[in-house]
Amino acid sequence: MVTPEPQPRGELRERFHRQLSELQDHTLEMTSMVDRAIERSVEALVNRDTALARVVIDEDQLVNEAGYGIHDQCVALLAQQSPMAGDLRLVISVTAIATDLERMGDHAEGIARIVVMMQDEPLVKPLVDIPLMSEKSREMMNNAVQAFVDRDTDAAFAVGRSDDEVDELYNTVYSDLISVMVTDQSTIEPATHLLWVAHNLERIADRATNIAERTVYTVTGELPQMDVSFY
């Protein structure tokens, strides 16, 4: 049996960084999948398009598979390369980011399932704030992942501050829908469905903030404190 010659350290490092680059590319691809799922789920709500909602539900498995693939890559890198310090933090952060993206996909699927459940229910509140929540949450998610790829802590902190805007929109939706339910009890079920949609979007924004925190951790080695300076 011929023992293969060990690769020079420089070649190993080059290969390792190439694998890290591929890992980030796959993370960006997964982000695009989740972004499309969120966009389609809210579009299905606005247009009462149950067929589109079912597409989002069916394609959630593809998002899950993308997440599993990223996790497998991370495990392989940890096992084969034994990265240290910053590289180790990066790989660990990617596993956490993939998990948050997978959960965001679940929230999009949840919205799609609500659309199917609603069928021809009357809308008890004009769909203004909810689509705006979707737009801002998607922007936060994309900016957070790009900040991670760029190792841009300033951009990461900006994502954290944007979460306040989504929270304010959620509070507006919540108070408006509660008022509607109190005024007319026949609206309780359709209003509750819209509350569930808004809650899913608020959670997507929270998970985008998680990704922003991971960027700071990757660059500095410390998770930011959960205080007003970050949010």
Summary of the structure (lengths in Angstrom):
residues: 231
radius of gyration: 20.6
end to end distance: 59.6
largest distance: 82.2
contacts: 773
relative contact order: 0.13
helix: 84%
strand: 0%
